[in-house]
Amino acid sequence: GLSINPSGTLIAAVKSRVNIASHGYLLLWDARSGKLLSSKDVGATNIGDVAFSPDGARLAYTVGENIKFVRISNKGH
């Protein structure tokens, strides 16, 4: 999964686990500089789609059959 926030300043992506021993990650980049801002380890679960809320304040992502939400800091964005 990949998503760009409504203002075009942030890019979110997910990295699913590769095997039983690996973990899934939620990744957040600055779209202008390409700098990785955050890498959240979601554990040994399958992570899927990711999407910003319409106001860009939250990020939703799927883990297995569940939907998780995180608040996005707007510092500098």
C-alpha positions in Angstrom: 0.0 0.0 0.0 1.0 3.6 -0.7 -0.7 6.9 0.0 0.1 10.6 -0.4 -1.5 13.1 2.0 -4.0 15.7 0.6 -1.4 18.5 0.6 1.2 16.4 -1.2 3.8 16.7 1.5 3.9 13.2 3.0 4.1 9.7 1.5 3.0 6.7 3.6 3.7 3.1 2.6 3.6 -0.3 4.2 6.2 -3.1 4.1 4.7 -6.4 4.7 6.5 -9.2 6.5 8.5 -11.5 4.2 8.4 -14.6 6.3 7.4 -15.8 9.7 10.4 -14.3 11.5 10.1 -10.8 9.9 7.9 -7.9 10.9 5.7 -5.5 9.0 6.3 -1.7 9.0 4.4 1.5 8.4 6.7 4.1 6.8 6.3 7.8 6.4 8.5 10.1 4.1 8.7 13.8 3.5 7.6 14.0 -0.2 9.8 17.1 -0.9 13.1 15.8 0.4 12.6 12.1 0.3 13.7 11.8 4.0 12.3 8.9 6.0 10.4 10.5 8.9 9.1 7.5 10.7 9.3 3.7 10.6 6.7 2.0 12.9 7.2 -1.7 13.5 3.7 -3.3 13.6 5.0 -6.7 14.7 4.9 -10.1 13.1 1.6 -9.5 11.4 0.5 -8.9 7.8 0.1 -5.2 7.1 -1.8 -4.2 4.0 -3.3 -1.0 2.7 -2.7 2.6 4.0 -4.6 5.8 3.5 -4.6 9.4 4.8 -7.8 10.9 6.2 -9.2 13.7 4.0 -7.8 16.4 6.3 -4.3 14.6 6.4 -4.4 14.5 10.3 -4.7 10.7 10.5 -3.4 7.6 8.8 -5.3 4.4 8.6 -3.7 1.0 7.8 -4.8 -2.6 7.8 -3.2 -5.3 9.9 -4.7 -8.7 9.1 -8.4 -8.1 9.2 -8.2 -5.0 11.5 -8.0 -1.3 10.7 -5.5 0.7 12.8 -5.3 4.5 13.1 -2.4 6.9 13.9 -2.4 10.6 14.3 0.1 12.5 12.0 2.1 15.4 13.4 2.0 18.4 11.1 5.3 19.9 12.2 6.8 21.5 9.1 4.2 19.9 6.8 
